[in-house]
Amino acid sequence: MSAKKIQSIAVLTSGGDAPGMNCAIRAVVRTSVSQGIKVFGIQRGYSGLLNDEIHEMDARSVGNIIQRGGTILQTSRCPEFHEKEARRKAVEILKKRNIDALIVIGGNGSFAGAYTLFQEHQFPVIGIPGTIDNDVFGSDYTIGFDTAVQTAMEAVDKVRDTAASHKRNFFVEVMGRKSEAIALHVGVCSGAEFIVFPHKGIDYEKIHQNLKRGIDSGKQASIVIVQEGEKPGKSYEISETLYEKYGLKSHVCILGHTQRGGKPTAIDRFIASKMGFDSIHALMEGNYPSVSTFCSGKVTMKPFEDCVGVRDPYDQPYGDLAKELSI
Ligand code: F6P
């Protein structure tokens, strides 16, 4: 808890864009305006902050964006912000503009930057979890996840039409460099026969046995979901290896950035709106540094220090769920 009266704030989006980020920006801006707080938008995340790409916003600046994917503030990944000197410069720029607090909408890397800013300079910060990966430490949910899963699930439904019509096996690769969440949820929701997490090692024999069991029991086609992992495209290698080892033919479909775009779902719009609103009220109450999390079904503010870290592996009990339902 801290006591500085907040009169002026800035908001930025950082890391990969996610559907619903615009809803959070809108809520931050409109709540600030309603409460008599001056609000600034920072373009292109921390990169834009270091370049002083800052402009004042008002209620009209966020009109007609609630339904739009991406982020009107644009975003970036900013390796420079790992350096102490860059963070010193960022605080200098914010102070020069009389900005009292910074709201960061992003994932784990963006949160680490924000929290370090507070630790080094006591600059008031608030985090809003925004990434399709749903892997922010300390929150059960991140803005954009529901939309991304919905997009990927609908794509798999379409692929299934072709798979069934041609009696084909498909490897459908979904996003998630370090996170299993999209693969698991899409696997369950699209009735996948198998889910591959490359970082856990690829058990070709197991994939083959699984698909063969399906064929032997009368399945016409199979869908395997592959988590993207470190580098997109792993599915091609898996498909080729299965052919070489077992003569098993398959096709590959990589969903890629289609999963990051598009209209946010109602869940993403609602949670993002509440997170943006709560963040401004937290600042007004002196409740910072903190993060607007989603825990046990509710949007709840948490101390920032509880939201910096690496989330536990995600696969239980969902891994078992996907497996048992795929027979
Ligand atoms: O934003 C998260 C994420 O979409 C990951 O799931 C994915 O692996 C990564 O970003 C891709 O990042 P980029 O768009 O910078 O290639």
Residues whose N, C-alpha, C, O or C-beta is under 5 A from the ligand:
A	BS01	F6P	G16 D17 T131 I132 D133 M175 G176 R177
